[in-house]
Amino acid sequence: MQNSIEIRALVASDTKKVWDYYTNPIHITKWNFADPSWHCPSAKVNLTKGGTYLARMEAKDGSFGFDFEAIFDDIKEFQFFSYTMTDQRKVTVTFLDNQSNTEVIVKFEPENENPIEMQKDGWQSILNNFKQYVETHS
């Protein structure tokens, strides 16, 4: 991936749970937003090569929203998956088993409209929400 940005989180949970909470729409809707003023009211995942990912992201006040869509390129259960967004940018998510913890590493190609640091901070905020959600729910 060209000029990719990398973010990370060490999640205090086993890889199977981390994988499930990251890929299951029931859980995605609980953590997939960068700011508390936003939410993810729906998500659909067909976790197969060529399958689709769709997450609706909206401001809670209804002032703005968009669909985050992608097609899965490659999947190795409990280890990694990659996808291509509708604008052709690539993303890879890796899950590293670290005994009782799992390191989640997300690499993504940035878009050209917003500053790199803003994009990195936004994706990191979502990953931090994910970490908190996994560690506080069973």
PyRosetta script that sets phi, psi and omega in degrees:
from pyrosetta import init, pose_from_sequence

init()
pose = pose_from_sequence("MQNSIEIRALVASDTKKVWDYYTNPIHITKWNFADPSWHCPSAKVNLTKGGTYLARMEAKDGSFGFDFEAIFDDIKEFQFFSYTMTDQRKVTVTFLDNQSNTEVIVKFEPENENPIEMQKDGWQSILNNFKQYVETHS")
pose.set_psi(1, 133.6)
pose.set_omega(1, -178.6)
pose.set_phi(2, -78.7)
pose.set_psi(2, 135.0)
pose.set_omega(2, 175.0)
pose.set_phi(3, 47.4)
pose.set_psi(3, 40.1)
pose.set_omega(3, -176.1)
pose.set_phi(4, -71.7)
pose.set_psi(4, 153.4)
pose.set_omega(4, 176.2)
pose.set_phi(5, -105.3)
pose.set_psi(5, 140.0)
pose.set_omega(5, -179.8)
pose.set_phi(6, -120.2)
pose.set_psi(6, 134.0)
pose.set_omega(6, 173.4)
pose.set_phi(7, -128.1)
pose.set_psi(7, 158.2)
pose.set_omega(7, -175.7)
pose.set_phi(8, -145.3)
pose.set_psi(8, 155.2)
pose.set_omega(8, 170.4)
pose.set_phi(9, -151.1)
pose.set_psi(9, 138.0)
pose.set_omega(9, 174.3)
pose.set_phi(10, -98.6)
pose.set_psi(10, 113.3)
pose.set_omega(10, -174.6)
pose.set_phi(11, -101.7)
pose.set_psi(11, 127.7)
pose.set_omega(11, -178.5)
pose.set_phi(12, -79.2)
pose.set_psi(12, 72.4)
pose.set_omega(12, 178.6)
pose.set_phi(13, -166.4)
pose.set_psi(13, 161.9)
pose.set_omega(13, 179.2)
pose.set_phi(14, -72.8)
pose.set_psi(14, 157.8)
pose.set_omega(14, -173.7)
pose.set_phi(15, -62.6)
pose.set_psi(15, -36.5)
pose.set_omega(15, -179.1)
pose.set_phi(16, -61.9)
pose.set_psi(16, -46.6)
pose.set_omega(16, 178.6)
pose.set_phi(17, -64.8)
pose.set_psi(17, -43.8)
pose.set_omega(17, -179.1)
pose.set_phi(18, -60.4)
pose.set_psi(18, -45.3)
pose.set_omega(18, 178.3)
pose.set_phi(19, -59.3)
pose.set_psi(19, -48.5)
pose.set_omega(19, -178.5)
pose.set_phi(20, -60.6)
pose.set_psi(20, -46.8)
pose.set_omega(20, -177.8)
pose.set_phi(21, -68.7)
pose.set_psi(21, -25.3)
pose.set_omega(21, 179.4)
pose.set_phi(22, -82.5)
pose.set_psi(22, -27.5)
pose.set_omega(22, -172.5)
pose.set_phi(23, -111.7)
pose.set_psi(23, -9.3)
pose.set_omega(23, -176.9)
pose.set_phi(24, -92.8)
pose.set_psi(24, 122.5)
pose.set_omega(24, -177.4)
pose.set_phi(25, -55.3)
pose.set_psi(25, -31.3)
pose.set_omega(25, 178.5)
pose.set_phi(26, -58.9)
pose.set_psi(26, -37.8)
pose.set_omega(26, -180.0)
pose.set_phi(27, -87.0)
pose.set_psi(27, -37.6)
pose.set_omega(27, -177.2)
pose.set_phi(28, -53.3)
pose.set_psi(28, -40.3)
pose.set_omega(28, -178.0)
pose.set_phi(29, -66.5)
pose.set_psi(29, -14.4)
pose.set_omega(29, -178.1)
pose.set_phi(30, -90.5)
pose.set_psi(30, -18.3)
pose.set_omega(30, -174.2)
pose.set_phi(31, -132.0)
pose.set_psi(31, -9.5)
pose.set_omega(31, -168.9)
pose.set_phi(32, -85.4)
pose.set_psi(32, 68.7)
pose.set_omega(32, 175.6)
pose.set_phi(33, -159.6)
pose.set_psi(33, 150.0)
pose.set_omega(33, -174.4)
pose.set_phi(34, -90.0)
pose.set_psi(34, -19.6)
pose.set_omega(34, -173.9)
pose.set_phi(35, -139.8)
pose.set_psi(35, 145.2)
pose.set_omega(35, -179.1)
pose.set_phi(36, -61.6)
pose.set_psi(36, -16.3)
pose.set_omega(36, 178.6)
pose.set_phi(37, -81.3)
pose.set_psi(37, -2.4)
pose.set_omega(37, 178.6)
pose.set_phi(38, -113.9)
pose.set_psi(38, 165.3)
pose.set_omega(38, 173.0)
pose.set_phi(39, -150.9)
pose.set_psi(39, 172.8)
pose.set_omega(39, 179.4)
pose.set_phi(40, -124.0)
pose.set_psi(40, 87.5)
pose.set_omega(40, -173.4)
pose.set_phi(41, -68.2)
pose.set_psi(41, -21.2)
pose.set_omega(41, 179.1)
pose.set_phi(42, -152.8)
pose.set_psi(42, 153.6)
pose.set_omega(42, 176.8)
pose.set_phi(43, -151.8)
pose.set_psi(43, 145.8)
pose.set_omega(43, 175.4)
pose.set_phi(44, -135.3)
pose.set_psi(44, 134.7)
pose.set_omega(44, -178.4)
pose.set_phi(45, -135.8)
pose.set_psi(45, 124.9)
pose.set_omega(45, 169.5)
pose.set_phi(46, -113.4)
pose.set_psi(46, 87.1)
pose.set_omega(46, -170.8)
pose.set_phi(47, -77.6)
pose.set_psi(47, 68.8)
pose.set_omega(47, 175.6)
pose.set_phi(48, -139.1)
pose.set_psi(48, 156.5)
pose.set_omega(48, 176.3)
pose.set_phi(49, -59.6)
pose.set_psi(49, 125.4)
pose.set_omega(49, -175.6)
pose.set_phi(50, 86.9)
pose.set_psi(50, -5.9)
pose.set_omega(50, 178.3)
pose.set_phi(51, -76.4)
pose.set_psi(51, 166.3)
pose.set_omega(51, -175.0)
pose.set_phi(52, -106.7)
pose.set_psi(52, 153.5)
pose.set_omega(52, 172.4)
pose.set_phi(53, -124.4)
pose.set_psi(53, 131.0)
pose.set_omega(53, 177.5)
pose.set_phi(54, -142.0)
pose.set_psi(54, 124.4)
pose.set_omega(54, 176.1)
pose.set_phi(55, -131.1)
pose.set_psi(55, 127.6)
pose.set_omega(55, 176.1)
pose.set_phi(56, -87.1)
pose.set_psi(56, 125.0)
pose.set_omega(56, 179.6)
pose.set_phi(57, -117.9)
pose.set_psi(57, 129.9)
pose.set_omega(57, -176.3)
pose.set_phi(58, -144.2)
pose.set_psi(58, 148.7)
pose.set_omega(58, 167.9)
pose.set_phi(59, -69.0)
pose.set_psi(59, 138.3)
pose.set_omega(59, -178.8)
pose.set_phi(60, -61.1)
pose.set_psi(60, -27.0)
pose.set_omega(60, 179.4)
pose.set_phi(61, -82.8)
pose.set_psi(61, 0.6)
pose.set_omega(61, 177.1)
pose.set_phi(62, 79.0)
pose.set_psi(62, 6.2)
pose.set_omega(62, -175.4)
pose.set_phi(63, -74.3)
pose.set_psi(63, -20.9)
pose.set_omega(63, -178.3)
pose.set_phi(64, -159.8)
pose.set_psi(64, 151.0)
pose.set_omega(64, 176.6)
pose.set_phi(65, -166.1)
pose.set_psi(65, 161.6)
pose.set_omega(65, 177.5)
pose.set_phi(66, -158.0)
pose.set_psi(66, 160.4)
pose.set_omega(66, 174.9)
pose.set_phi(67, -98.3)
pose.set_psi(67, 127.0)
pose.set_omega(67, 173.9)
pose.set_phi(68, -95.4)
pose.set_psi(68, 113.6)
pose.set_omega(68, -174.8)
pose.set_phi(69, -124.7)
pose.set_psi(69, 147.7)
pose.set_omega(69, 179.1)
pose.set_phi(70, -158.5)
pose.set_psi(70, 164.1)
pose.set_omega(70, 174.8)
pose.set_phi(71, -118.6)
pose.set_psi(71, 130.0)
pose.set_omega(71, 179.3)
pose.set_phi(72, -71.4)
pose.set_psi(72, 131.4)
pose.set_omega(72, 179.9)
pose.set_phi(73, -96.7)
pose.set_psi(73, -40.4)
pose.set_omega(73, -175.6)
pose.set_phi(74, -154.0)
pose.set_psi(74, 145.3)
pose.set_omega(74, -178.8)
pose.set_phi(75, -144.6)
pose.set_psi(75, 131.1)
pose.set_omega(75, 169.3)
pose.set_phi(76, -128.7)
pose.set_psi(76, 104.0)
pose.set_omega(76, -170.6)
pose.set_phi(77, -49.2)
pose.set_psi(77, 134.1)
pose.set_omega(77, 179.3)
pose.set_phi(78, 68.0)
pose.set_psi(78, 3.7)
pose.set_omega(78, -178.8)
pose.set_phi(79, -121.6)
pose.set_psi(79, -50.8)
pose.set_omega(79, 179.0)
pose.set_phi(80, -166.7)
pose.set_psi(80, 164.5)
pose.set_omega(80, 165.7)
pose.set_phi(81, -150.4)
pose.set_psi(81, 158.3)
pose.set_omega(81, 176.7)
pose.set_phi(82, -133.5)
pose.set_psi(82, 153.0)
pose.set_omega(82, 177.1)
pose.set_phi(83, -148.5)
pose.set_psi(83, 164.0)
pose.set_omega(83, 177.0)
pose.set_phi(84, -118.0)
pose.set_psi(84, 125.1)
pose.set_omega(84, 178.4)
pose.set_phi(85, -75.0)
pose.set_psi(85, 166.8)
pose.set_omega(85, -177.2)
pose.set_phi(86, -61.2)
pose.set_psi(86, -23.8)
pose.set_omega(86, 177.1)
pose.set_phi(87, -91.1)
pose.set_psi(87, 13.8)
pose.set_omega(87, 175.3)
pose.set_phi(88, 76.1)
pose.set_psi(88, 7.4)
pose.set_omega(88, 175.0)
pose.set_phi(89, -77.6)
pose.set_psi(89, 146.6)
pose.set_omega(89, -176.6)
pose.set_phi(90, -102.9)
pose.set_psi(90, 148.8)
pose.set_omega(90, 177.4)
pose.set_phi(91, -138.2)
pose.set_psi(91, 139.2)
pose.set_omega(91, 172.8)
pose.set_phi(92, -127.0)
pose.set_psi(92, 133.8)
pose.set_omega(92, 177.5)
pose.set_phi(93, -121.0)
pose.set_psi(93, 122.2)
pose.set_omega(93, -177.3)
pose.set_phi(94, -116.1)
pose.set_psi(94, 140.9)
pose.set_omega(94, -179.6)
pose.set_phi(95, -119.5)
pose.set_psi(95, 110.9)
pose.set_omega(95, -179.1)
pose.set_phi(96, -103.7)
pose.set_psi(96, 118.6)
pose.set_omega(96, 179.4)
pose.set_phi(97, -72.8)
pose.set_psi(97, 121.2)
pose.set_omega(97, -177.7)
pose.set_phi(98, -128.7)
pose.set_psi(98, 64.8)
pose.set_omega(98, -176.4)
pose.set_phi(99, 60.6)
pose.set_psi(99, -107.7)
pose.set_omega(99, -177.6)
pose.set_phi(100, -91.3)
pose.set_psi(100, 3.2)
pose.set_omega(100, 178.5)
pose.set_phi(101, -120.5)
pose.set_psi(101, 162.4)
pose.set_omega(101, 174.3)
pose.set_phi(102, -131.9)
pose.set_psi(102, 126.4)
pose.set_omega(102, 174.6)
pose.set_phi(103, -91.0)
pose.set_psi(103, 126.3)
pose.set_omega(103, 176.9)
pose.set_phi(104, -105.6)
pose.set_psi(104, 124.3)
pose.set_omega(104, -179.6)
pose.set_phi(105, -120.3)
pose.set_psi(105, 122.3)
pose.set_omega(105, 179.1)
pose.set_phi(106, -114.7)
pose.set_psi(106, 125.7)
pose.set_omega(106, 174.2)
pose.set_phi(107, -117.1)
pose.set_psi(107, 130.4)
pose.set_omega(107, -179.4)
pose.set_phi(108, -141.2)
pose.set_psi(108, 149.8)
pose.set_omega(108, 174.8)
pose.set_phi(109, -83.8)
pose.set_psi(109, 128.6)
pose.set_omega(109, -178.4)
pose.set_phi(110, -73.1)
pose.set_psi(110, 157.0)
pose.set_omega(110, 171.9)
pose.set_phi(111, -89.0)
pose.set_psi(111, 174.2)
pose.set_omega(111, -172.9)
pose.set_phi(112, -100.9)
pose.set_psi(112, 0.1)
pose.set_omega(112, -174.8)
pose.set_phi(113, -89.9)
pose.set_psi(113, -32.7)
pose.set_omega(113, -175.6)
pose.set_phi(114, -116.3)
pose.set_psi(114, 153.5)
pose.set_omega(114, 179.2)
pose.set_phi(115, -58.4)
pose.set_psi(115, 145.5)
pose.set_omega(115, -179.1)
pose.set_phi(116, -53.9)
pose.set_psi(116, -46.2)
pose.set_omega(116, -177.2)
pose.set_phi(117, -62.3)
pose.set_psi(117, -38.3)
pose.set_omega(117, 178.4)
pose.set_phi(118, -64.0)
pose.set_psi(118, -42.3)
pose.set_omega(118, 178.4)
pose.set_phi(119, -65.0)
pose.set_psi(119, -45.3)
pose.set_omega(119, 179.5)
pose.set_phi(120, -60.5)
pose.set_psi(120, -44.7)
pose.set_omega(120, 179.9)
pose.set_phi(121, -63.3)
pose.set_psi(121, -40.5)
pose.set_omega(121, 179.8)
pose.set_phi(122, -65.0)
pose.set_psi(122, -47.6)
pose.set_omega(122, 179.2)
pose.set_phi(123, -65.8)
pose.set_psi(123, -36.7)
pose.set_omega(123, 178.1)
pose.set_phi(124, -66.5)
pose.set_psi(124, -38.2)
pose.set_omega(124, 177.4)
pose.set_phi(125, -61.5)
pose.set_psi(125, -41.0)
pose.set_omega(125, 177.3)
pose.set_phi(126, -64.0)
pose.set_psi(126, -44.1)
pose.set_omega(126, 179.2)
pose.set_phi(127, -64.8)
pose.set_psi(127, -37.0)
pose.set_omega(127, 176.2)
pose.set_phi(128, -64.8)
pose.set_psi(128, -39.5)
pose.set_omega(128, 174.8)
pose.set_phi(129, -60.4)
pose.set_psi(129, -42.6)
pose.set_omega(129, 178.0)
pose.set_phi(130, -58.6)
pose.set_psi(130, -50.6)
pose.set_omega(130, 179.5)
pose.set_phi(131, -55.1)
pose.set_psi(131, -48.8)
pose.set_omega(131, -179.3)
pose.set_phi(132, -62.6)
pose.set_psi(132, -41.8)
pose.set_omega(132, -179.7)
pose.set_phi(133, -61.9)
pose.set_psi(133, -48.8)
pose.set_omega(133, -179.4)
pose.set_phi(134, -59.5)
pose.set_psi(134, -45.4)
pose.set_omega(134, -174.0)
pose.set_phi(135, -73.7)
pose.set_psi(135, -14.7)
pose.set_omega(135, -178.6)
pose.set_phi(136, -114.0)
pose.set_psi(136, 6.2)
pose.set_omega(136, 178.5)
pose.set_phi(137, -131.3)
pose.set_psi(137, 143.9)
pose.set_omega(137, 178.7)
pose.set_phi(138, -120.4)
pose.dump_pdb("model.pdb")
